[in-house]
Amino acid sequence: MIRREAEEHLAGHPSEELLAGHPDEWMVVEGSLTIETVPALFETGLQRLATEDFQVDLSQVDAVDSAGVSMLLGWTRAAQRTGHGLRVKGLPESLLSLARLYNVDDLLPQQSA
């Protein structure tokens, strides 16, 4: 599940409605960041990065697999390609551990405070 920082809850896949709004708004991801949930979320991030900066909070994620690491790396490449900013906060330790295991932790976006 993802929600706006303003606590508006949305069920299902990410939607354009979720991403419309104030440019300083953080998209909050809750629950699993796995092969089952990453494809729709990845596309949502790519769409956002194609036109503007993107800010995502992963502090509410409770399960991660390698698809989550791939998603962040893909968003990082998209941000570099489009020149838009990517800000992340709340990277779960399990995601950071996987990134270290794969020796790609230096490629992940820097966390925002």
Backbone as XML, in Angstrom:
<?xml version="1.0"?>
<chain id="A" units="angstrom">
  <residue number="1" name="MET">
    <atom name="N" x="0.841" y="-1.168" z="0.000"/>
    <atom name="CA" x="0.000" y="0.000" z="0.000"/>
    <atom name="C" x="0.890" y="1.238" z="0.000"/>
  </residue>
  <residue number="2" name="ILE">
    <atom name="N" x="0.428" y="2.250" z="-0.670"/>
    <atom name="CA" x="1.136" y="3.528" z="-0.645"/>
    <atom name="C" x="0.170" y="4.604" z="-0.197"/>
  </residue>
  <residue number="3" name="ARG">
    <atom name="N" x="0.705" y="5.640" z="0.358"/>
    <atom name="CA" x="-0.146" y="6.738" z="0.804"/>
    <atom name="C" x="0.618" y="8.039" z="0.707"/>
  </residue>
  <residue number="4" name="ARG">
    <atom name="N" x="-0.117" y="9.098" z="0.738"/>
    <atom name="CA" x="0.499" y="10.414" z="0.780"/>
    <atom name="C" x="0.977" y="10.686" z="2.196"/>
  </residue>
  <residue number="5" name="GLU">
    <atom name="N" x="1.955" y="11.528" z="2.326"/>
    <atom name="CA" x="2.456" y="11.897" z="3.644"/>
    <atom name="C" x="1.332" y="12.462" z="4.505"/>
  </residue>
  <residue number="6" name="ALA">
    <atom name="N" x="0.314" y="13.015" z="3.880"/>
    <atom name="CA" x="-0.802" y="13.611" z="4.611"/>
    <atom name="C" x="-1.775" y="12.560" z="5.145"/>
  </residue>
  <residue number="7" name="GLU">
    <atom name="N" x="-1.345" y="11.281" z="5.158"/>
    <atom name="CA" x="-2.108" y="10.184" z="5.751"/>
    <atom name="C" x="-3.313" y="9.752" z="4.919"/>
  </residue>
  <residue number="8" name="GLU">
    <atom name="N" x="-3.405" y="10.110" z="3.654"/>
    <atom name="CA" x="-4.498" y="9.632" z="2.820"/>
    <atom name="C" x="-4.149" y="8.227" z="2.344"/>
  </residue>
  <residue number="9" name="HIS">
    <atom name="N" x="-4.958" y="7.251" z="2.682"/>
    <atom name="CA" x="-4.672" y="5.853" z="2.340"/>
    <atom name="C" x="-5.336" y="5.484" z="1.025"/>
  </residue>
  <residue number="10" name="LEU">
    <atom name="N" x="-4.583" y="4.752" z="0.199"/>
    <atom name="CA" x="-5.104" y="4.233" z="-1.054"/>
    <atom name="C" x="-4.781" y="2.753" z="-1.125"/>
  </residue>
  <residue number="11" name="ALA">
    <atom name="N" x="-5.731" y="1.957" z="-1.531"/>
    <atom name="CA" x="-5.507" y="0.517" z="-1.674"/>
    <atom name="C" x="-5.161" y="0.203" z="-3.120"/>
  </residue>
  <residue number="12" name="GLY">
    <atom name="N" x="-4.516" y="-0.933" z="-3.326"/>
    <atom name="CA" x="-4.227" y="-1.385" z="-4.678"/>
    <atom name="C" x="-2.961" y="-0.801" z="-5.232"/>
  </residue>
  <residue number="13" name="HIS">
    <atom name="N" x="-2.942" y="-0.672" z="-6.546"/>
    <atom name="CA" x="-1.751" y="-0.207" z="-7.230"/>
    <atom name="C" x="-1.632" y="1.308" z="-7.172"/>
  </residue>
  <residue number="14" name="PRO">
    <atom name="N" x="-0.417" y="1.827" z="-7.327"/>
    <atom name="CA" x="-0.230" y="3.271" z="-7.372"/>
    <atom name="C" x="-1.074" y="3.874" z="-8.486"/>
  </residue>
  <residue number="15" name="SER">
    <atom name="N" x="-1.520" y="5.087" z="-8.288"/>
    <atom name="CA" x="-2.363" y="5.730" z="-9.292"/>
    <atom name="C" x="-1.882" y="7.146" z="-9.553"/>
  </residue>
  <residue number="16" name="GLU">
    <atom name="N" x="-2.316" y="7.684" z="-10.658"/>
    <atom name="CA" x="-1.982" y="9.066" z="-10.982"/>
    <atom name="C" x="-2.552" y="10.013" z="-9.927"/>
  </residue>
  <residue number="17" name="GLU">
    <atom name="N" x="-3.720" y="9.671" z="-9.392"/>
    <atom name="CA" x="-4.331" y="10.508" z="-8.374"/>
    <atom name="C" x="-3.418" y="10.656" z="-7.163"/>
  </residue>
  <residue number="18" name="LEU">
    <atom name="N" x="-2.762" y="9.570" z="-6.788"/>
    <atom name="CA" x="-1.846" y="9.614" z="-5.648"/>
    <atom name="C" x="-0.709" y="10.587" z="-5.913"/>
  </residue>
  <residue number="19" name="LEU">
    <atom name="N" x="-0.218" y="10.602" z="-7.147"/>
    <atom name="CA" x="0.964" y="11.389" z="-7.457"/>
    <atom name="C" x="0.646" y="12.834" z="-7.780"/>
  </residue>
  <residue number="20" name="ALA">
    <atom name="N" x="-0.605" y="13.139" z="-8.047"/>
    <atom name="CA" x="-0.970" y="14.533" z="-8.306"/>
    <atom name="C" x="-0.936" y="15.284" z="-6.988"/>
  </residue>
  <residue number="21" name="GLY">
    <atom name="N" x="-0.555" y="16.507" z="-7.027"/>
    <atom name="CA" x="-0.561" y="17.283" z="-5.805"/>
    <atom name="C" x="0.685" y="18.125" z="-5.655"/>
  </residue>
  <residue number="22" name="HIS">
    <atom name="N" x="0.966" y="18.462" z="-4.451"/>
    <atom name="CA" x="2.063" y="19.362" z="-4.126"/>
    <atom name="C" x="3.408" y="18.720" z="-4.425"/>
  </residue>
  <residue number="23" name="PRO">
    <atom name="N" x="4.336" y="19.459" z="-5.063"/>
    <atom name="CA" x="5.623" y="18.865" z="-5.412"/>
    <atom name="C" x="6.485" y="18.475" z="-4.215"/>
  </residue>
  <residue number="24" name="ASP">
    <atom name="N" x="6.188" y="18.992" z="-3.033"/>
    <atom name="CA" x="6.960" y="18.631" z="-1.849"/>
    <atom name="C" x="6.362" y="17.443" z="-1.107"/>
  </residue>
  <residue number="25" name="GLU">
    <atom name="N" x="5.343" y="16.852" z="-1.676"/>
    <atom name="CA" x="4.674" y="15.731" z="-1.029"/>
    <atom name="C" x="5.485" y="14.443" z="-1.211"/>
  </residue>
  <residue number="26" name="TRP">
    <atom name="N" x="5.556" y="13.654" z="-0.151"/>
    <atom name="CA" x="6.277" y="12.378" z="-0.178"/>
    <atom name="C" x="5.286" y="11.259" z="-0.429"/>
  </residue>
  <residue number="27" name="MET">
    <atom name="N" x="5.624" y="10.334" z="-1.310"/>
    <atom name="CA" x="4.845" y="9.125" z="-1.472"/>
    <atom name="C" x="5.354" y="8.139" z="-0.430"/>
  </residue>
  <residue number="28" name="VAL">
    <atom name="N" x="4.470" y="7.633" z="0.401"/>
    <atom name="CA" x="4.838" y="6.698" z="1.461"/>
    <atom name="C" x="4.441" y="5.293" z="1.027"/>
  </residue>
  <residue number="29" name="VAL">
    <atom name="N" x="5.398" y="4.382" z="1.027"/>
    <atom name="CA" x="5.153" y="2.987" z="0.664"/>
    <atom name="C" x="5.037" y="2.181" z="1.951"/>
  </residue>
  <residue number="30" name="GLU">
    <atom name="N" x="3.985" y="1.367" z="2.038"/>
    <atom name="CA" x="3.762" y="0.533" z="3.214"/>
    <atom name="C" x="3.681" y="-0.931" z="2.817"/>
  </residue>
  <residue number="31" name="GLY">
    <atom name="N" x="4.139" y="-1.812" z="3.700"/>
    <atom name="CA" x="4.017" y="-3.244" z="3.462"/>
    <atom name="C" x="5.226" y="-3.818" z="2.753"/>
  </residue>
  <residue number="32" name="SER">
    <atom name="N" x="4.974" y="-4.648" z="1.753"/>
    <atom name="CA" x="6.043" y="-5.373" z="1.064"/>
    <atom name="C" x="6.576" y="-4.615" z="-0.145"/>
  </residue>
  <residue number="33" name="LEU">
    <atom name="N" x="7.869" y="-4.730" z="-0.332"/>
    <atom name="CA" x="8.549" y="-4.197" z="-1.514"/>
    <atom name="C" x="9.237" y="-5.402" z="-2.156"/>
  </residue>
  <residue number="34" name="THR">
    <atom name="N" x="8.429" y="-6.189" z="-2.881"/>
    <atom name="CA" x="8.889" y="-7.471" z="-3.412"/>
    <atom name="C" x="8.529" y="-7.588" z="-4.893"/>
  </residue>
  <residue number="35" name="ILE">
    <atom name="N" x="8.902" y="-8.705" z="-5.469"/>
    <atom name="CA" x="8.646" y="-8.950" z="-6.887"/>
    <atom name="C" x="7.154" y="-8.811" z="-7.222"/>
  </residue>
  <residue number="36" name="GLU">
    <atom name="N" x="6.295" y="-9.075" z="-6.264"/>
    <atom name="CA" x="4.854" y="-8.948" z="-6.498"/>
    <atom name="C" x="4.387" y="-7.497" z="-6.531"/>
  </residue>
  <residue number="37" name="THR">
    <atom name="N" x="5.021" y="-6.631" z="-5.775"/>
    <atom name="CA" x="4.543" y="-5.247" z="-5.653"/>
    <atom name="C" x="5.383" y="-4.229" z="-6.416"/>
  </residue>
  <residue number="38" name="VAL">
    <atom name="N" x="6.615" y="-4.568" z="-6.720"/>
    <atom name="CA" x="7.535" y="-3.605" z="-7.324"/>
    <atom name="C" x="7.143" y="-3.159" z="-8.735"/>
  </residue>
  <residue number="39" name="PRO">
    <atom name="N" x="6.675" y="-4.027" z="-9.642"/>
    <atom name="CA" x="6.443" y="-3.562" z="-11.018"/>
    <atom name="C" x="5.542" y="-2.325" z="-11.137"/>
  </residue>
  <residue number="40" name="ALA">
    <atom name="N" x="4.406" y="-2.316" z="-10.475"/>
    <atom name="CA" x="3.511" y="-1.160" z="-10.558"/>
    <atom name="C" x="4.137" y="0.070" z="-9.903"/>
  </residue>
  <residue number="41" name="LEU">
    <atom name="N" x="4.776" y="-0.131" z="-8.772"/>
    <atom name="CA" x="5.419" y="0.979" z="-8.078"/>
    <atom name="C" x="6.571" y="1.551" z="-8.902"/>
  </residue>
  <residue number="42" name="PHE">
    <atom name="N" x="7.346" y="0.680" z="-9.534"/>
    <atom name="CA" x="8.451" y="1.115" z="-10.380"/>
    <atom name="C" x="7.935" y="1.989" z="-11.519"/>
  </residue>
  <residue number="43" name="GLU">
    <atom name="N" x="6.870" y="1.554" z="-12.179"/>
    <atom name="CA" x="6.297" y="2.337" z="-13.282"/>
    <atom name="C" x="5.793" y="3.690" z="-12.801"/>
  </residue>
  <residue number="44" name="THR">
    <atom name="N" x="5.182" y="3.717" z="-11.635"/>
    <atom name="CA" x="4.695" y="4.972" z="-11.069"/>
    <atom name="C" x="5.850" y="5.944" z="-10.863"/>
  </residue>
  <residue number="45" name="GLY">
    <atom name="N" x="6.947" y="5.448" z="-10.306"/>
    <atom name="CA" x="8.117" y="6.293" z="-10.100"/>
    <atom name="C" x="8.710" y="6.787" z="-11.404"/>
  </residue>
  <residue number="46" name="LEU">
    <atom name="N" x="8.775" y="5.915" z="-12.408"/>
    <atom name="CA" x="9.307" y="6.326" z="-13.713"/>
    <atom name="C" x="8.447" y="7.417" z="-14.338"/>
  </residue>
  <residue number="47" name="GLN">
    <atom name="N" x="7.128" y="7.264" z="-14.231"/>
    <atom name="CA" x="6.229" y="8.287" z="-14.766"/>
    <atom name="C" x="6.444" y="9.619" z="-14.071"/>
  </residue>
  <residue number="48" name="ARG">
    <atom name="N" x="6.598" y="9.571" z="-12.780"/>
    <atom name="CA" x="6.807" y="10.804" z="-12.019"/>
    <atom name="C" x="8.144" y="11.446" z="-12.400"/>
  </residue>
  <residue number="49" name="LEU">
    <atom name="N" x="9.208" y="10.634" z="-12.468"/>
    <atom name="CA" x="10.541" y="11.155" z="-12.783"/>
    <atom name="C" x="10.642" y="11.693" z="-14.210"/>
  </residue>
  <residue number="50" name="ALA">
    <atom name="N" x="9.761" y="11.267" z="-15.082"/>
    <atom name="CA" x="9.777" y="11.763" z="-16.458"/>
    <atom name="C" x="9.399" y="13.233" z="-16.525"/>
  </residue>
  <residue number="51" name="THR">
    <atom name="N" x="8.656" y="13.714" z="-15.513"/>
    <atom name="CA" x="8.156" y="15.088" z="-15.578"/>
    <atom name="C" x="8.531" y="15.973" z="-14.397"/>
  </residue>
  <residue number="52" name="GLU">
    <atom name="N" x="8.964" y="15.363" z="-13.284"/>
    <atom name="CA" x="9.236" y="16.178" z="-12.098"/>
    <atom name="C" x="10.069" y="15.395" z="-11.082"/>
  </residue>
  <residue number="53" name="ASP">
    <atom name="N" x="10.458" y="16.075" z="-10.025"/>
    <atom name="CA" x="11.177" y="15.429" z="-8.932"/>
    <atom name="C" x="10.248" y="14.437" z="-8.242"/>
  </residue>
  <residue number="54" name="PHE">
    <atom name="N" x="10.852" y="13.430" z="-7.604"/>
    <atom name="CA" x="10.091" y="12.358" z="-6.969"/>
    <atom name="C" x="10.656" y="12.106" z="-5.589"/>
  </residue>
  <residue number="55" name="GLN">
    <atom name="N" x="9.763" y="12.034" z="-4.595"/>
    <atom name="CA" x="10.167" y="11.830" z="-3.210"/>
    <atom name="C" x="9.384" y="10.653" z="-2.650"/>
  </residue>
  <residue number="56" name="VAL">
    <atom name="N" x="10.128" y="9.691" z="-2.108"/>
    <atom name="CA" x="9.479" y="8.476" z="-1.613"/>
    <atom name="C" x="10.010" y="8.125" z="-0.224"/>
  </residue>
  <residue number="57" name="ASP">
    <atom name="N" x="9.088" y="7.742" z="0.647"/>
    <atom name="CA" x="9.395" y="7.357" z="2.020"/>
    <atom name="C" x="9.161" y="5.852" z="2.151"/>
  </residue>
  <residue number="58" name="LEU">
    <atom name="N" x="10.212" y="5.117" z="2.472"/>
    <atom name="CA" x="10.131" y="3.660" z="2.596"/>
    <atom name="C" x="10.147" y="3.191" z="4.052"/>
  </residue>
  <residue number="59" name="SER">
    <atom name="N" x="9.948" y="4.095" z="4.983"/>
    <atom name="CA" x="10.055" y="3.753" z="6.406"/>
    <atom name="C" x="8.970" y="2.782" z="6.875"/>
  </residue>
  <residue number="60" name="GLN">
    <atom name="N" x="7.890" y="2.650" z="6.130"/>
    <atom name="CA" x="6.797" y="1.754" z="6.523"/>
    <atom name="C" x="6.862" y="0.400" z="5.814"/>
  </residue>
  <residue number="61" name="VAL">
    <atom name="N" x="7.941" y="0.153" z="5.069"/>
    <atom name="CA" x="8.113" y="-1.126" z="4.369"/>
    <atom name="C" x="8.562" y="-2.181" z="5.377"/>
  </residue>
  <residue number="62" name="ASP">
    <atom name="N" x="7.899" y="-3.337" z="5.356"/>
    <atom name="CA" x="8.253" y="-4.377" z="6.329"/>
    <atom name="C" x="8.851" y="-5.634" z="5.698"/>
  </residue>
  <residue number="63" name="ALA">
    <atom name="N" x="8.867" y="-5.732" z="4.371"/>
    <atom name="CA" x="9.484" y="-6.882" z="3.701"/>
    <atom name="C" x="10.087" y="-6.410" z="2.377"/>
  </residue>
  <residue number="64" name="VAL">
    <atom name="N" x="11.296" y="-6.895" z="2.092"/>
    <atom name="CA" x="12.020" y="-6.468" z="0.900"/>
    <atom name="C" x="12.688" y="-7.678" z="0.266"/>
  </residue>
  <residue number="65" name="ASP">
    <atom name="N" x="12.712" y="-7.704" z="-1.068"/>
    <atom name="CA" x="13.568" y="-8.659" z="-1.763"/>
    <atom name="C" x="14.395" y="-7.888" z="-2.789"/>
  </residue>
  <residue number="66" name="SER">
    <atom name="N" x="15.130" y="-8.605" z="-3.624"/>
    <atom name="CA" x="16.046" y="-7.945" z="-4.551"/>
    <atom name="C" x="15.327" y="-7.050" z="-5.549"/>
  </residue>
  <residue number="67" name="ALA">
    <atom name="N" x="14.041" y="-7.261" z="-5.777"/>
    <atom name="CA" x="13.289" y="-6.389" z="-6.677"/>
    <atom name="C" x="13.255" y="-4.952" z="-6.145"/>
  </residue>
  <residue number="68" name="GLY">
    <atom name="N" x="13.217" y="-4.799" z="-4.840"/>
    <atom name="CA" x="13.239" y="-3.454" z="-4.254"/>
    <atom name="C" x="14.549" y="-2.737" z="-4.519"/>
  </residue>
  <residue number="69" name="VAL">
    <atom name="N" x="15.643" y="-3.467" z="-4.435"/>
    <atom name="CA" x="16.955" y="-2.883" z="-4.747"/>
    <atom name="C" x="16.991" y="-2.476" z="-6.216"/>
  </residue>
  <residue number="70" name="SER">
    <atom name="N" x="16.537" y="-3.352" z="-7.092"/>
    <atom name="CA" x="16.512" y="-3.050" z="-8.527"/>
    <atom name="C" x="15.657" y="-1.825" z="-8.822"/>
  </residue>
  <residue number="71" name="MET">
    <atom name="N" x="14.525" y="-1.708" z="-8.139"/>
    <atom name="CA" x="13.648" y="-0.564" z="-8.340"/>
    <atom name="C" x="14.365" y="0.741" z="-8.025"/>
  </residue>
  <residue number="72" name="LEU">
    <atom name="N" x="15.049" y="0.777" z="-6.885"/>
    <atom name="CA" x="15.762" y="2.004" z="-6.513"/>
    <atom name="C" x="16.877" y="2.332" z="-7.491"/>
  </residue>
  <residue number="73" name="LEU">
    <atom name="N" x="17.589" y="1.310" z="-7.957"/>
    <atom name="CA" x="18.646" y="1.544" z="-8.937"/>
    <atom name="C" x="18.052" y="2.057" z="-10.250"/>
  </residue>
  <residue number="74" name="GLY">
    <atom name="N" x="16.924" y="1.504" z="-10.654"/>
    <atom name="CA" x="16.255" y="1.968" z="-11.871"/>
    <atom name="C" x="15.773" y="3.397" z="-11.744"/>
  </residue>
  <residue number="75" name="TRP">
    <atom name="N" x="15.199" y="3.740" z="-10.591"/>
    <atom name="CA" x="14.770" y="5.121" z="-10.373"/>
    <atom name="C" x="15.963" y="6.065" z="-10.382"/>
  </residue>
  <residue number="76" name="THR">
    <atom name="N" x="17.080" y="5.627" z="-9.817"/>
    <atom name="CA" x="18.290" y="6.457" z="-9.802"/>
    <atom name="C" x="18.752" y="6.742" z="-11.224"/>
  </residue>
  <residue number="77" name="ARG">
    <atom name="N" x="18.783" y="5.715" z="-12.067"/>
    <atom name="CA" x="19.168" y="5.906" z="-13.477"/>
    <atom name="C" x="18.199" y="6.841" z="-14.187"/>
  </residue>
  <residue number="78" name="ALA">
    <atom name="N" x="16.902" y="6.672" z="-13.934"/>
    <atom name="CA" x="15.899" y="7.530" z="-14.565"/>
    <atom name="C" x="16.066" y="8.982" z="-14.128"/>
  </residue>
  <residue number="79" name="ALA">
    <atom name="N" x="16.343" y="9.195" z="-12.851"/>
    <atom name="CA" x="16.542" y="10.557" z="-12.354"/>
    <atom name="C" x="17.764" y="11.200" z="-13.019"/>
  </residue>
  <residue number="80" name="GLN">
    <atom name="N" x="18.833" y="10.439" z="-13.164"/>
    <atom name="CA" x="20.032" y="10.958" z="-13.824"/>
    <atom name="C" x="19.742" y="11.277" z="-15.287"/>
  </residue>
  <residue number="81" name="ARG">
    <atom name="N" x="19.006" y="10.408" z="-15.952"/>
    <atom name="CA" x="18.702" y="10.582" z="-17.369"/>
    <atom name="C" x="17.799" y="11.794" z="-17.614"/>
  </residue>
  <residue number="82" name="THR">
    <atom name="N" x="16.817" y="12.004" z="-16.743"/>
    <atom name="CA" x="15.856" y="13.090" z="-16.947"/>
    <atom name="C" x="16.279" y="14.398" z="-16.300"/>
  </residue>
  <residue number="83" name="GLY">
    <atom name="N" x="17.243" y="14.323" z="-15.390"/>
    <atom name="CA" x="17.670" y="15.529" z="-14.689"/>
    <atom name="C" x="16.754" y="15.924" z="-13.542"/>
  </residue>
  <residue number="84" name="HIS">
    <atom name="N" x="15.812" y="15.065" z="-13.193"/>
    <atom name="CA" x="14.922" y="15.344" z="-12.063"/>
    <atom name="C" x="15.502" y="14.733" z="-10.790"/>
  </residue>
  <residue number="85" name="GLY">
    <atom name="N" x="15.089" y="15.290" z="-9.671"/>
    <atom name="CA" x="15.603" y="14.825" z="-8.390"/>
    <atom name="C" x="14.865" y="13.603" z="-7.877"/>
  </residue>
  <residue number="86" name="LEU">
    <atom name="N" x="15.599" y="12.733" z="-7.212"/>
    <atom name="CA" x="15.029" y="11.580" z="-6.519"/>
    <atom name="C" x="15.467" y="11.673" z="-5.068"/>
  </residue>
  <residue number="87" name="ARG">
    <atom name="N" x="14.499" y="11.790" z="-4.179"/>
    <atom name="CA" x="14.792" y="11.824" z="-2.749"/>
    <atom name="C" x="14.119" y="10.632" z="-2.095"/>
  </residue>
  <residue number="88" name="VAL">
    <atom name="N" x="14.860" y="9.943" z="-1.238"/>
    <atom name="CA" x="14.310" y="8.810" z="-0.498"/>
    <atom name="C" x="14.603" y="9.008" z="0.977"/>
  </residue>
  <residue number="89" name="LYS">
    <atom name="N" x="13.728" y="8.455" z="1.799"/>
    <atom name="CA" x="13.993" y="8.423" z="3.233"/>
    <atom name="C" x="13.421" y="7.133" z="3.779"/>
  </residue>
  <residue number="90" name="GLY">
    <atom name="N" x="13.955" y="6.721" z="4.902"/>
    <atom name="CA" x="13.463" y="5.530" z="5.568"/>
    <atom name="C" x="13.823" y="4.227" z="4.889"/>
  </residue>
  <residue number="91" name="LEU">
    <atom name="N" x="14.996" y="4.172" z="4.261"/>
    <atom name="CA" x="15.398" y="2.909" z="3.630"/>
    <atom name="C" x="15.490" y="1.819" z="4.691"/>
  </residue>
  <residue number="92" name="PRO">
    <atom name="N" x="14.756" y="0.712" z="4.501"/>
    <atom name="CA" x="14.794" y="-0.363" z="5.492"/>
    <atom name="C" x="16.187" y="-0.998" z="5.559"/>
  </residue>
  <residue number="93" name="GLU">
    <atom name="N" x="16.571" y="-1.432" z="6.737"/>
    <atom name="CA" x="17.867" y="-2.089" z="6.910"/>
    <atom name="C" x="17.973" y="-3.325" z="6.034"/>
  </residue>
  <residue number="94" name="SER">
    <atom name="N" x="16.870" y="-4.037" z="5.852"/>
    <atom name="CA" x="16.902" y="-5.238" z="5.010"/>
    <atom name="C" x="17.239" y="-4.888" z="3.562"/>
  </residue>
  <residue number="95" name="LEU">
    <atom name="N" x="16.775" y="-3.751" z="3.071"/>
    <atom name="CA" x="17.109" y="-3.319" z="1.714"/>
    <atom name="C" x="18.578" y="-2.921" z="1.635"/>
  </residue>
  <residue number="96" name="LEU">
    <atom name="N" x="19.046" y="-2.189" z="2.633"/>
    <atom name="CA" x="20.454" y="-1.786" z="2.660"/>
    <atom name="C" x="21.365" y="-3.008" z="2.752"/>
  </residue>
  <residue number="97" name="SER">
    <atom name="N" x="20.950" y="-4.008" z="3.518"/>
    <atom name="CA" x="21.738" y="-5.230" z="3.656"/>
    <atom name="C" x="21.846" y="-5.964" z="2.319"/>
  </residue>
  <residue number="98" name="LEU">
    <atom name="N" x="20.742" y="-6.067" z="1.600"/>
    <atom name="CA" x="20.776" y="-6.688" z="0.270"/>
    <atom name="C" x="21.687" y="-5.905" z="-0.681"/>
  </residue>
  <residue number="99" name="ALA">
    <atom name="N" x="21.583" y="-4.586" z="-0.641"/>
    <atom name="CA" x="22.413" y="-3.753" z="-1.514"/>
    <atom name="C" x="23.901" y="-3.954" z="-1.196"/>
  </residue>
  <residue number="100" name="ARG">
    <atom name="N" x="24.224" y="-4.074" z="0.094"/>
    <atom name="CA" x="25.622" y="-4.340" z="0.468"/>
    <atom name="C" x="26.057" y="-5.719" z="-0.019"/>
  </residue>
  <residue number="101" name="LEU">
    <atom name="N" x="25.184" y="-6.702" z="0.116"/>
    <atom name="CA" x="25.483" y="-8.057" z="-0.335"/>
    <atom name="C" x="25.796" y="-8.081" z="-1.828"/>
  </residue>
  <residue number="102" name="TYR">
    <atom name="N" x="25.032" y="-7.312" z="-2.609"/>
    <atom name="CA" x="25.230" y="-7.253" z="-4.061"/>
    <atom name="C" x="26.291" y="-6.230" z="-4.460"/>
  </residue>
  <residue number="103" name="ASN">
    <atom name="N" x="26.868" y="-5.560" z="-3.454"/>
    <atom name="CA" x="27.905" y="-4.547" z="-3.677"/>
    <atom name="C" x="27.422" y="-3.389" z="-4.553"/>
  </residue>
  <residue number="104" name="VAL">
    <atom name="N" x="26.160" y="-2.974" z="-4.331"/>
    <atom name="CA" x="25.610" y="-1.833" z="-5.068"/>
    <atom name="C" x="25.124" y="-0.736" z="-4.120"/>
  </residue>
  <residue number="105" name="ASP">
    <atom name="N" x="25.465" y="-0.849" z="-2.836"/>
    <atom name="CA" x="24.982" y="0.126" z="-1.872"/>
    <atom name="C" x="25.447" y="1.541" z="-2.182"/>
  </residue>
  <residue number="106" name="ASP">
    <atom name="N" x="26.610" y="1.685" z="-2.796"/>
    <atom name="CA" x="27.086" y="3.024" z="-3.169"/>
    <atom name="C" x="26.308" y="3.634" z="-4.317"/>
  </residue>
  <residue number="107" name="LEU">
    <atom name="N" x="25.529" y="2.820" z="-5.023"/>
    <atom name="CA" x="24.752" y="3.296" z="-6.162"/>
    <atom name="C" x="23.351" y="3.737" z="-5.785"/>
  </residue>
  <residue number="108" name="LEU">
    <atom name="N" x="22.927" y="3.404" z="-4.563"/>
    <atom name="CA" x="21.598" y="3.793" z="-4.109"/>
    <atom name="C" x="21.526" y="5.303" z="-3.898"/>
  </residue>
  <residue number="109" name="PRO">
    <atom name="N" x="20.331" y="5.890" z="-4.049"/>
    <atom name="CA" x="20.212" y="7.325" z="-3.785"/>
    <atom name="C" x="20.502" y="7.615" z="-2.315"/>
  </residue>
  <residue number="110" name="GLN">
    <atom name="N" x="21.048" y="8.773" z="-2.043"/>
    <atom name="CA" x="21.321" y="9.197" z="-0.678"/>
    <atom name="C" x="19.997" y="9.432" z="0.052"/>
  </residue>
  <residue number="111" name="GLN">
    <atom name="N" x="19.961" y="9.081" z="1.316"/>
    <atom name="CA" x="18.760" y="9.291" z="2.107"/>
    <atom name="C" x="18.623" y="10.744" z="2.513"/>
  </residue>
  <residue number="112" name="SER">
    <atom name="N" x="17.383" y="11.222" z="2.486"/>
    <atom name="CA" x="17.073" y="12.558" z="2.977"/>
    <atom name="C" x="16.702" y="12.463" z="4.449"/>
  </residue>
  <residue number="113" name="ALA">
    <atom name="N" x="16.911" y="13.534" z="5.139"/>
    <atom name="CA" x="16.579" y="13.554" z="6.571"/>
    <atom name="C" x="15.100" y="13.707" z="6.781"/>
  </residue>
</chain>
